[in-house]
Amino acid sequence: MSIQSVCVFCGSRMGARPEYLEGARALGAELARRGLALVYGGTSVGLMGAMADAVLAGGGKVVGVLPHVLGDREIAHRGLTELHMVDSMHTRKAMMASRADAFIAMPGGVGTFEELFEITTWAQLGIHHKPIGLLNVADFYGPLLALMKRAVDEGFIPETRAQPFACEASPAALLDVLQKAGQPLAPDKQVLRPEQT
């Protein structure tokens, strides 16, 4: 399957470095330029909101998914192409995964890490075969890559799974890698949607 939409996990805060905001806006602009829809957490704040605004400013499509419980705390973005209000975080993540053909993690906090590792775990279990990437702004994910290597060295991750995601500092370079990885799959590698598991 070719990539038509990308789910992005990132912070609901701006972070301490201006590079993070610049990266979110650059990724949003690049998604719009390539005609790729953004699927994300549906808020108007932090890197999430800035990225969505950049996609919309470029004429792109944005699909947001936000649990009712977070509607006030994270401030739903009312200018999206689609905004789905759902009942739980589990439903949110399943819908985001089912609407996306690839995944990118930008800098963020615990929620971003949890989403990244869950979608990576699903890939390792064969639940999906969609490409995953890290937008490594200001080497934010350098320590994570070191941790992954440590887990391999200590025997917790097989060497063949040491690098389960692409990693690039530039949105254009990362999307190039993901789009190449998202070329049609063999019949025995068809994608399973989360709701099929």
BAZAGU-290115 format. One record per atom (N, C-alpha, C): residue number from 1; chain; atom name; x, y, z. Coordinates in nm, 2 decimals, padded with zeros to 4 digits. Example, Ala and Ser with C-alpha at 12.3 -4.5 7.8 and 13.67 -1.06 7.14 Angstrom:
BEGIN
1;A;N;01.32;-00.57;00.78;
1;A;CA;01.23;-00.45;00.78;
1;A;C;01.32;-00.33;00.78;
2;A;N;01.28;-00.22;00.71;
2;A;CA;01.37;-00.11;00.71;
2;A;C;01.29;00.00;00.79;
***
This chain:
BEGIN
1;A;N;00.08;-00.12;00.00;
1;A;CA;00.00;00.00;00.00;
1;A;C;00.09;00.12;00.00;
2;A;N;00.05;00.22;-00.08;
2;A;CA;00.12;00.35;-00.08;
2;A;C;00.08;00.43;00.04;
3;A;N;00.16;00.52;00.08;
3;A;CA;00.13;00.61;00.19;
3;A;C;00.04;00.72;00.15;
4;A;N;-00.07;00.74;00.21;
4;A;CA;-00.16;00.85;00.18;
4;A;C;-00.18;00.93;00.31;
5;A;N;-00.15;00.88;00.43;
5;A;CA;-00.18;00.95;00.55;
5;A;C;-00.07;00.91;00.65;
6;A;N;-00.03;01.00;00.74;
6;A;CA;00.07;00.98;00.84;
6;A;C;00.02;01.02;00.98;
7;A;N;00.03;00.92;01.07;
7;A;CA;00.00;00.95;01.21;
7;A;C;00.12;01.01;01.28;
8;A;N;00.11;01.12;01.34;
8;A;CA;00.22;01.18;01.41;
8;A;C;00.19;01.19;01.56;
9;A;N;00.28;01.14;01.64;
9;A;CA;00.28;01.15;01.79;
9;A;C;00.38;01.26;01.83;
10;A;N;00.33;01.36;01.91;
10;A;CA;00.42;01.46;01.95;
10;A;C;00.36;01.53;02.08;
11;A;N;00.44;01.63;02.13;
11;A;CA;00.40;01.69;02.25;
11;A;C;00.28;01.78;02.25;
12;A;N;00.20;01.79;02.36;
12;A;CA;00.10;01.89;02.37;
12;A;C;00.15;02.01;02.44;
13;A;N;00.28;02.02;02.46;
13;A;CA;00.36;02.14;02.50;
13;A;C;00.46;02.17;02.39;
14;A;N;00.51;02.29;02.39;
14;A;CA;00.60;02.34;02.29;
14;A;C;00.75;02.29;02.32;
15;A;N;00.78;02.25;02.44;
15;A;CA;00.92;02.21;02.47;
15;A;C;01.00;02.33;02.49;
16;A;N;01.13;02.31;02.53;
16;A;CA;01.22;02.41;02.58;
16;A;C;01.30;02.48;02.46;
17;A;N;01.30;02.41;02.35;
17;A;CA;01.39;02.46;02.24;
17;A;C;01.30;02.51;02.12;
18;A;N;01.34;02.62;02.06;
18;A;CA;01.27;02.67;01.94;
18;A;C;01.27;02.57;01.83;
19;A;N;01.37;02.49;01.82;
19;A;CA;01.38;02.39;01.71;
19;A;C;01.26;02.29;01.71;
20;A;N;01.21;02.27;01.83;
20;A;CA;01.09;02.17;01.83;
20;A;C;00.97;02.23;01.76;
21;A;N;00.94;02.36;01.78;
21;A;CA;00.83;02.43;01.71;
21;A;C;00.86;02.44;01.56;
22;A;N;00.99;02.47;01.53;
22;A;CA;01.03;02.48;01.39;
22;A;C;01.01;02.34;01.32;
23;A;N;01.05;02.24;01.39;
23;A;CA;01.03;02.10;01.34;
23;A;C;00.89;02.06;01.31;
24;A;N;00.80;02.10;01.41;
24;A;CA;00.66;02.06;01.39;
24;A;C;00.60;02.14;01.27;
25;A;N;00.63;02.26;01.26;
25;A;CA;00.58;02.34;01.15;
25;A;C;00.64;02.29;01.02;
26;A;N;00.77;02.25;01.01;
26;A;CA;00.83;02.20;00.89;
26;A;C;00.77;02.07;00.85;
27;A;N;00.74;01.98;00.95;
27;A;CA;00.68;01.85;00.92;
27;A;C;00.54;01.88;00.86;
28;A;N;00.46;01.97;00.93;
28;A;CA;00.33;01.99;00.88;
28;A;C;00.33;02.05;00.73;
29;A;N;00.42;02.14;00.71;
29;A;CA;00.43;02.19;00.57;
29;A;C;00.47;02.09;00.47;
30;A;N;00.56;02.00;00.51;
30;A;CA;00.60;01.89;00.42;
30;A;C;00.49;01.79;00.39;
31;A;N;00.42;01.76;00.49;
31;A;CA;00.30;01.67;00.47;
31;A;C;00.20;01.73;00.37;
32;A;N;00.17;01.86;00.39;
32;A;CA;00.08;01.93;00.30;
32;A;C;00.14;01.93;00.15;
33;A;N;00.27;01.96;00.14;
33;A;CA;00.33;01.97;00.01;
33;A;C;00.32;01.84;-00.07;
34;A;N;00.33;01.73;00.01;
34;A;CA;00.33;01.59;-00.06;
34;A;C;00.19;01.54;-00.07;
35;A;N;00.09;01.61;-00.02;
35;A;CA;-00.05;01.57;-00.03;
35;A;C;-00.08;01.45;00.06;
36;A;N;-00.01;01.44;00.17;
36;A;CA;-00.03;01.34;00.27;
36;A;C;-00.11;01.39;00.39;
37;A;N;-00.22;01.32;00.42;
37;A;CA;-00.31;01.36;00.53;
37;A;C;-00.24;01.34;00.66;
38;A;N;-00.26;01.43;00.76;
38;A;CA;-00.21;01.42;00.90;
38;A;C;-00.32;01.35;00.98;
39;A;N;-00.28;01.25;01.06;
39;A;CA;-00.37;01.19;01.16;
39;A;C;-00.30;01.22;01.29;
40;A;N;-00.37;01.28;01.39;
40;A;CA;-00.30;01.31;01.51;
40;A;C;-00.40;01.32;01.63;
41;A;N;-00.36;01.37;01.74;
41;A;CA;-00.44;01.36;01.86;
41;A;C;-00.55;01.47;01.88;
42;A;N;-00.56;01.56;01.78;
42;A;CA;-00.68;01.64;01.78;
42;A;C;-00.68;01.77;01.86;
43;A;N;-00.57;01.81;01.91;
43;A;CA;-00.57;01.93;02.00;
43;A;C;-00.51;02.05;01.92;
44;A;N;-00.54;02.17;01.98;
44;A;CA;-00.49;02.29;01.93;
44;A;C;-00.37;02.35;02.00;
45;A;N;-00.31;02.28;02.09;
45;A;CA;-00.21;02.33;02.17;
45;A;C;-00.07;02.26;02.15;
46;A;N;00.04;02.32;02.19;
46;A;CA;00.17;02.26;02.18;
46;A;C;00.21;02.23;02.04;
47;A;N;00.31;02.13;02.03;
47;A;CA;00.36;02.10;01.90;
47;A;C;00.25;02.04;01.81;
48;A;N;00.15;01.97;01.88;
48;A;CA;00.04;01.91;01.80;
48;A;C;-00.04;02.01;01.73;
49;A;N;-00.08;02.12;01.80;
49;A;CA;-00.15;02.23;01.73;
49;A;C;-00.08;02.30;01.62;
50;A;N;00.05;02.33;01.65;
50;A;CA;00.14;02.40;01.55;
50;A;C;00.15;02.32;01.43;
51;A;N;00.17;02.18;01.44;
51;A;CA;00.18;02.10;01.32;
51;A;C;00.05;02.09;01.24;
52;A;N;-00.06;02.08;01.31;
52;A;CA;-00.19;02.08;01.24;
52;A;C;-00.21;02.21;01.17;
53;A;N;-00.18;02.32;01.23;
53;A;CA;-00.20;02.45;01.17;
53;A;C;-00.12;02.46;01.04;
54;A;N;00.01;02.41;01.05;
54;A;CA;00.09;02.41;00.93;
54;A;C;00.04;02.33;00.81;
55;A;N;-00.02;02.21;00.84;
55;A;CA;-00.08;02.13;00.74;
55;A;C;-00.19;02.21;00.68;
56;A;N;-00.28;02.26;00.76;
56;A;CA;-00.40;02.33;00.71;
56;A;C;-00.36;02.46;00.63;
57;A;N;-00.26;02.53;00.68;
57;A;CA;-00.21;02.65;00.61;
57;A;C;-00.16;02.61;00.47;
58;A;N;-00.11;02.49;00.45;
58;A;CA;-00.06;02.44;00.32;
58;A;C;-00.16;02.38;00.24;
59;A;N;-00.29;02.38;00.28;
59;A;CA;-00.40;02.32;00.21;
59;A;C;-00.42;02.18;00.22;
60;A;N;-00.36;02.12;00.33;
60;A;CA;-00.36;01.98;00.35;
60;A;C;-00.48;01.93;00.44;
61;A;N;-00.50;01.80;00.45;
61;A;CA;-00.61;01.74;00.53;
61;A;C;-00.56;01.70;00.66;
62;A;N;-00.64;01.73;00.77;
62;A;CA;-00.60;01.69;00.90;
62;A;C;-00.71;01.62;00.97;
63;A;N;-00.68;01.50;01.02;
63;A;CA;-00.78;01.42;01.10;
63;A;C;-00.74;01.41;01.24;
64;A;N;-00.82;01.47;01.33;
64;A;CA;-00.79;01.46;01.47;
64;A;C;-00.88;01.37;01.55;
65;A;N;-00.82;01.30;01.65;
65;A;CA;-00.90;01.21;01.73;
65;A;C;-00.87;01.24;01.88;
66;A;N;-00.97;01.28;01.95;
66;A;CA;-00.95;01.33;02.09;
66;A;C;-01.06;01.26;02.18;
67;A;N;-01.02;01.21;02.29;
67;A;CA;-01.11;01.15;02.39;
67;A;C;-01.19;01.27;02.46;
68;A;N;-01.32;01.24;02.48;
68;A;CA;-01.40;01.34;02.55;
68;A;C;-01.33;01.39;02.68;
69;A;N;-01.27;01.30;02.75;
69;A;CA;-01.21;01.34;02.88;
69;A;C;-01.10;01.44;02.87;
70;A;N;-01.04;01.45;02.75;
70;A;CA;-00.93;01.54;02.73;
70;A;C;-00.98;01.67;02.65;
71;A;N;-01.10;01.67;02.62;
71;A;CA;-01.15;01.78;02.53;
71;A;C;-01.13;01.92;02.59;
72;A;N;-01.14;01.93;02.72;
72;A;CA;-01.12;02.06;02.79;
72;A;C;-00.97;02.08;02.82;
73;A;N;-00.90;01.98;02.87;
73;A;CA;-00.76;01.99;02.91;
73;A;C;-00.67;02.02;02.79;
74;A;N;-00.69;01.95;02.68;
74;A;CA;-00.60;01.97;02.57;
74;A;C;-00.66;02.06;02.46;
75;A;N;-00.78;02.11;02.48;
75;A;CA;-00.84;02.21;02.39;
75;A;C;-00.85;02.15;02.24;
76;A;N;-00.97;02.10;02.21;
76;A;CA;-00.99;02.05;02.08;
76;A;C;-00.97;02.15;01.97;
77;A;N;-00.91;02.11;01.86;
77;A;CA;-00.88;02.20;01.75;
77;A;C;-01.01;02.20;01.66;
78;A;N;-01.08;02.31;01.65;
78;A;CA;-01.21;02.32;01.58;
78;A;C;-01.19;02.35;01.43;
79;A;N;-01.07;02.36;01.38;
79;A;CA;-01.06;02.40;01.24;
79;A;C;-01.01;02.28;01.16;
80;A;N;-01.02;02.16;01.21;
80;A;CA;-00.97;02.04;01.13;
80;A;C;-01.06;02.00;01.02;
81;A;N;-01.01;01.92;00.93;
81;A;CA;-01.09;01.86;00.83;
81;A;C;-01.19;01.76;00.89;
82;A;N;-01.14;01.68;00.98;
82;A;CA;-01.23;01.59;01.06;
82;A;C;-01.18;01.60;01.21;
83;A;N;-01.27;01.60;01.30;
83;A;CA;-01.24;01.59;01.44;
83;A;C;-01.34;01.48;01.50;
84;A;N;-01.28;01.37;01.55;
84;A;CA;-01.35;01.26;01.61;
84;A;C;-01.34;01.27;01.76;
85;A;N;-01.44;01.29;01.83;
85;A;CA;-01.44;01.28;01.98;
85;A;C;-01.48;01.14;02.01;
86;A;N;-01.39;01.07;02.09;
86;A;CA;-01.41;00.93;02.12;
86;A;C;-01.42;00.91;02.27;
87;A;N;-01.45;00.78;02.31;
87;A;CA;-01.48;00.76;02.45;
87;A;C;-01.36;00.73;02.54;
88;A;N;-01.25;00.69;02.48;
88;A;CA;-01.13;00.64;02.56;
88;A;C;-01.00;00.66;02.48;
89;A;N;-00.89;00.66;02.56;
89;A;CA;-00.76;00.66;02.50;
89;A;C;-00.74;00.54;02.41;
90;A;N;-00.79;00.42;02.45;
90;A;CA;-00.77;00.30;02.37;
90;A;C;-00.84;00.32;02.23;
91;A;N;-00.96;00.38;02.23;
91;A;CA;-01.03;00.40;02.11;
91;A;C;-00.96;00.50;02.02;
92;A;N;-00.90;00.61;02.09;
92;A;CA;-00.83;00.71;02.02;
92;A;C;-00.71;00.65;01.94;
93;A;N;-00.63;00.57;02.01;
93;A;CA;-00.51;00.51;01.95;
93;A;C;-00.55;00.41;01.84;
94;A;N;-00.65;00.33;01.86;
94;A;CA;-00.69;00.24;01.76;
94;A;C;-00.74;00.31;01.63;
95;A;N;-00.82;00.42;01.65;
95;A;CA;-00.87;00.49;01.53;
95;A;C;-00.75;00.56;01.46;
96;A;N;-00.66;00.62;01.54;
96;A;CA;-00.54;00.68;01.47;
96;A;C;-00.46;00.58;01.39;
97;A;N;-00.44;00.46;01.45;
97;A;CA;-00.37;00.36;01.38;
97;A;C;-00.44;00.31;01.25;
98;A;N;-00.57;00.30;01.26;
98;A;CA;-00.65;00.25;01.15;
98;A;C;-00.65;00.35;01.04;
99;A;N;-00.64;00.48;01.07;
99;A;CA;-00.65;00.58;00.96;
99;A;C;-00.52;00.62;00.90;
100;A;N;-00.41;00.56;00.95;
100;A;CA;-00.28;00.60;00.91;
100;A;C;-00.21;00.49;00.83;
101;A;N;-00.12;00.53;00.74;
101;A;CA;-00.04;00.43;00.66;
101;A;C;00.10;00.43;00.71;
102;A;N;00.14;00.52;00.79;
102;A;CA;00.28;00.53;00.85;
102;A;C;00.27;00.61;00.98;
103;A;N;00.38;00.60;01.06;
103;A;CA;00.38;00.67;01.19;
103;A;C;00.51;00.75;01.21;
104;A;N;00.50;00.86;01.27;
104;A;CA;00.62;00.94;01.30;
104;A;C;00.60;00.99;01.45;
105;A;N;00.71;00.98;01.52;
105;A;CA;00.72;01.04;01.66;
105;A;C;00.81;01.16;01.65;
106;A;N;00.76;01.27;01.70;
106;A;CA;00.84;01.39;01.72;
106;A;C;00.88;01.40;01.87;
107;A;N;00.95;01.50;01.91;
107;A;CA;00.97;01.52;02.05;
107;A;C;00.84;01.53;02.13;
108;A;N;00.84;01.48;02.25;
108;A;CA;00.72;01.48;02.33;
108;A;C;00.75;01.42;02.46;
109;A;N;00.65;01.40;02.54;
109;A;CA;00.66;01.34;02.68;
109;A;C;00.62;01.20;02.69;
110;A;N;00.57;01.16;02.80;
110;A;CA;00.53;01.02;02.83;
110;A;C;00.43;00.97;02.73;
111;A;N;00.33;01.05;02.70;
111;A;CA;00.22;01.01;02.61;
111;A;C;00.28;00.98;02.47;
112;A;N;00.37;01.06;02.42;
112;A;CA;00.44;01.04;02.30;
112;A;C;00.52;00.91;02.30;
113;A;N;00.59;00.89;02.41;
113;A;CA;00.67;00.76;02.42;
113;A;C;00.58;00.64;02.42;
114;A;N;00.47;00.65;02.50;
114;A;CA;00.38;00.54;02.51;
114;A;C;00.32;00.50;02.37;
115;A;N;00.28;00.60;02.30;
115;A;CA;00.22;00.58;02.16;
115;A;C;00.33;00.52;02.07;
116;A;N;00.45;00.57;02.07;
116;A;CA;00.56;00.52;01.99;
116;A;C;00.58;00.37;02.02;
117;A;N;00.60;00.34;02.15;
117;A;CA;00.63;00.20;02.18;
117;A;C;00.52;00.11;02.16;
118;A;N;00.39;00.15;02.18;
118;A;CA;00.28;00.06;02.15;
118;A;C;00.28;00.03;02.00;
119;A;N;00.29;00.13;01.91;
119;A;CA;00.28;00.10;01.77;
119;A;C;00.40;00.02;01.72;
120;A;N;00.52;00.04;01.79;
120;A;CA;00.64;-00.04;01.75;
120;A;C;00.62;-00.18;01.80;
121;A;N;00.56;-00.20;01.91;
121;A;CA;00.53;-00.34;01.96;
121;A;C;00.43;-00.41;01.87;
122;A;N;00.33;-00.34;01.82;
122;A;CA;00.23;-00.40;01.73;
122;A;C;00.30;-00.44;01.60;
123;A;N;00.40;-00.36;01.56;
123;A;CA;00.47;-00.40;01.44;
123;A;C;00.56;-00.53;01.46;
124;A;N;00.62;-00.53;01.58;
124;A;CA;00.71;-00.65;01.61;
124;A;C;00.62;-00.78;01.62;
125;A;N;00.50;-00.76;01.66;
125;A;CA;00.41;-00.87;01.68;
125;A;C;00.34;-00.91;01.55;
126;A;N;00.36;-00.83;01.44;
126;A;CA;00.29;-00.86;01.32;
126;A;C;00.15;-00.81;01.31;
127;A;N;00.11;-00.72;01.40;
127;A;CA;-00.03;-00.67;01.40;
127;A;C;-00.04;-00.57;01.28;
128;A;N;00.07;-00.50;01.25;
128;A;CA;00.07;-00.41;01.13;
128;A;C;00.21;-00.42;01.07;
129;A;N;00.21;-00.37;00.94;
129;A;CA;00.34;-00.37;00.87;
129;A;C;00.36;-00.23;00.81;
130;A;N;00.33;-00.13;00.89;
130;A;CA;00.34;00.01;00.84;
130;A;C;00.47;00.07;00.89;
131;A;N;00.54;00.15;00.81;
131;A;CA;00.67;00.21;00.86;
131;A;C;00.65;00.31;00.97;
132;A;N;00.75;00.31;01.05;
132;A;CA;00.76;00.40;01.17;
132;A;C;00.89;00.48;01.16;
133;A;N;00.88;00.61;01.20;
133;A;CA;01.00;00.69;01.20;
133;A;C;01.01;00.79;01.31;
134;A;N;01.13;00.83;01.34;
134;A;CA;01.15;00.93;01.45;
134;A;C;01.20;01.05;01.38;
135;A;N;01.13;01.17;01.40;
135;A;CA;01.19;01.30;01.36;
135;A;C;01.28;01.35;01.47;
136;A;N;01.41;01.33;01.45;
136;A;CA;01.50;01.35;01.56;
136;A;C;01.55;01.49;01.56;
137;A;N;01.46;01.58;01.60;
137;A;CA;01.49;01.72;01.61;
137;A;C;01.59;01.75;01.73;
138;A;N;01.70;01.82;01.70;
138;A;CA;01.80;01.85;01.80;
138;A;C;01.84;01.73;01.88;
139;A;N;01.85;01.61;01.81;
139;A;CA;01.90;01.48;01.86;
139;A;C;01.81;01.44;01.99;
140;A;N;01.68;01.48;01.99;
140;A;CA;01.60;01.45;02.10;
140;A;C;01.60;01.30;02.13;
141;A;N;01.60;01.22;02.02;
141;A;CA;01.59;01.07;02.04;
141;A;C;01.72;01.00;02.05;
142;A;N;01.83;01.08;02.05;
142;A;CA;01.96;01.01;02.07;
142;A;C;01.97;00.92;02.19;
143;A;N;01.92;00.96;02.31;
143;A;CA;01.92;00.87;02.43;
143;A;C;01.83;00.75;02.41;
144;A;N;01.72;00.76;02.34;
144;A;CA;01.64;00.65;02.31;
144;A;C;01.71;00.54;02.22;
145;A;N;01.78;00.59;02.12;
145;A;CA;01.85;00.50;02.04;
145;A;C;01.96;00.43;02.12;
146;A;N;02.02;00.50;02.21;
146;A;CA;02.12;00.44;02.30;
146;A;C;02.06;00.33;02.39;
147;A;N;01.94;00.36;02.44;
147;A;CA;01.87;00.26;02.52;
147;A;C;01.83;00.14;02.44;
148;A;N;01.79;00.16;02.32;
148;A;CA;01.76;00.04;02.23;
148;A;C;01.88;-00.04;02.21;
149;A;N;02.00;00.02;02.19;
149;A;CA;02.12;-00.06;02.17;
149;A;C;02.15;-00.13;02.30;
150;A;N;02.13;-00.06;02.41;
150;A;CA;02.16;-00.13;02.54;
150;A;C;02.07;-00.25;02.56;
151;A;N;01.94;-00.24;02.52;
151;A;CA;01.85;-00.36;02.53;
151;A;C;01.90;-00.47;02.44;
152;A;N;01.95;-00.44;02.32;
152;A;CA;02.01;-00.54;02.24;
152;A;C;02.13;-00.61;02.30;
153;A;N;02.22;-00.52;02.35;
153;A;CA;02.34;-00.57;02.41;
153;A;C;02.31;-00.66;02.53;
154;A;N;02.21;-00.63;02.60;
154;A;CA;02.17;-00.71;02.72;
154;A;C;02.08;-00.83;02.69;
155;A;N;02.05;-00.85;02.56;
155;A;CA;01.98;-00.97;02.52;
155;A;C;01.83;-00.96;02.53;
156;A;N;01.77;-00.84;02.54;
156;A;CA;01.63;-00.82;02.55;
156;A;C;01.56;-00.79;02.42;
157;A;N;01.64;-00.75;02.32;
157;A;CA;01.58;-00.73;02.19;
157;A;C;01.68;-00.80;02.09;
158;A;N;01.62;-00.88;02.00;
158;A;CA;01.71;-00.95;01.90;
158;A;C;01.78;-00.84;01.81;
159;A;N;01.90;-00.88;01.77;
159;A;CA;01.98;-00.79;01.68;
159;A;C;01.90;-00.75;01.56;
160;A;N;01.81;-00.84;01.51;
160;A;CA;01.74;-00.81;01.39;
160;A;C;01.63;-00.71;01.41;
161;A;N;01.60;-00.68;01.53;
161;A;CA;01.50;-00.57;01.56;
161;A;C;01.56;-00.45;01.64;
162;A;N;01.69;-00.44;01.62;
162;A;CA;01.76;-00.33;01.70;
162;A;C;01.71;-00.19;01.65;
163;A;N;01.67;-00.18;01.53;
163;A;CA;01.64;-00.05;01.47;
163;A;C;01.50;-00.06;01.41;
164;A;N;01.39;-00.06;01.49;
164;A;CA;01.26;-00.08;01.44;
164;A;C;01.20;00.04;01.37;
165;A;N;01.27;00.15;01.37;
165;A;CA;01.21;00.27;01.31;
165;A;C;01.32;00.35;01.24;
166;A;N;01.28;00.42;01.13;
166;A;CA;01.37;00.51;01.06;
166;A;C;01.40;00.63;01.15;
167;A;N;01.51;00.69;01.13;
167;A;CA;01.54;00.81;01.22;
167;A;C;01.62;00.91;01.13;
168;A;N;01.56;01.03;01.12;
168;A;CA;01.61;01.14;01.04;
168;A;C;01.59;01.27;01.11;
169;A;N;01.67;01.37;01.09;
169;A;CA;01.65;01.50;01.15;
169;A;C;01.57;01.60;01.07;
170;A;N;01.55;01.56;00.94;
170;A;CA;01.48;01.64;00.85;
170;A;C;01.34;01.58;00.81;
171;A;N;01.23;01.66;00.81;
171;A;CA;01.10;01.60;00.77;
171;A;C;01.11;01.54;00.63;
172;A;N;01.17;01.61;00.54;
172;A;CA;01.17;01.56;00.40;
172;A;C;01.25;01.43;00.39;
173;A;N;01.36;01.42;00.45;
173;A;CA;01.44;01.30;00.45;
173;A;C;01.37;01.18;00.52;
174;A;N;01.30;01.21;00.63;
174;A;CA;01.22;01.10;00.70;
174;A;C;01.11;01.06;00.61;
175;A;N;01.03;01.15;00.55;
175;A;CA;00.92;01.11;00.47;
175;A;C;00.97;01.03;00.34;
176;A;N;01.08;01.07;00.29;
176;A;CA;01.14;00.99;00.18;
176;A;C;01.16;00.85;00.22;
177;A;N;01.22;00.83;00.34;
177;A;CA;01.24;00.69;00.38;
177;A;C;01.11;00.61;00.41;
178;A;N;01.02;00.68;00.47;
178;A;CA;00.89;00.61;00.50;
178;A;C;00.81;00.58;00.37;
179;A;N;00.81;00.67;00.28;
179;A;CA;00.74;00.65;00.15;
179;A;C;00.80;00.53;00.08;
180;A;N;00.93;00.52;00.08;
180;A;CA;01.00;00.41;00.01;
180;A;C;00.97;00.28;00.08;
181;A;N;00.96;00.28;00.22;
181;A;CA;00.93;00.16;00.29;
181;A;C;00.78;00.13;00.28;
182;A;N;00.70;00.22;00.24;
182;A;CA;00.55;00.20;00.23;
182;A;C;00.51;00.15;00.10;
183;A;N;00.60;00.10;00.01;
183;A;CA;00.56;00.05;-00.12;
183;A;C;00.48;-00.08;-00.10;
184;A;N;00.41;-00.12;-00.20;
184;A;CA;00.32;-00.23;-00.19;
184;A;C;00.38;-00.36;-00.13;
185;A;N;00.31;-00.42;-00.04;
185;A;CA;00.36;-00.54;00.03;
185;A;C;00.32;-00.67;-00.04;
186;A;N;00.40;-00.77;-00.02;
186;A;CA;00.36;-00.90;-00.07;
186;A;C;00.23;-00.95;-00.01;
187;A;N;00.16;-01.04;-00.08;
187;A;CA;00.03;-01.08;-00.02;
187;A;C;00.03;-01.14;00.12;
188;A;N;00.15;-01.20;00.16;
188;A;CA;00.15;-01.26;00.29;
188;A;C;00.19;-01.15;00.40;
189;A;N;00.21;-01.02;00.35;
189;A;CA;00.25;-00.92;00.45;
189;A;C;00.14;-00.81;00.45;
190;A;N;00.02;-00.84;00.42;
190;A;CA;-00.09;-00.74;00.42;
190;A;C;-00.11;-00.69;00.56;
191;A;N;-00.15;-00.56;00.57;
191;A;CA;-00.16;-00.49;00.70;
191;A;C;-00.29;-00.54;00.77;
192;A;N;-00.27;-00.57;00.90;
192;A;CA;-00.39;-00.59;00.98;
192;A;C;-00.42;-00.47;01.06;
193;A;N;-00.55;-00.42;01.05;
193;A;CA;-00.59;-00.31;01.13;
193;A;C;-00.60;-00.35;01.27;
194;A;N;-00.59;-00.25;01.37;
194;A;CA;-00.60;-00.29;01.51;
194;A;C;-00.73;-00.36;01.55;
195;A;N;-00.84;-00.32;01.48;
195;A;CA;-00.97;-00.38;01.52;
195;A;C;-00.98;-00.52;01.47;
196;A;N;-00.89;-00.57;01.39;
196;A;CA;-00.89;-00.71;01.34;
196;A;C;-00.82;-00.80;01.44;
197;A;N;-00.75;-00.75;01.54;
197;A;CA;-00.67;-00.83;01.62;
197;A;C;-00.75;-00.88;01.74;
***
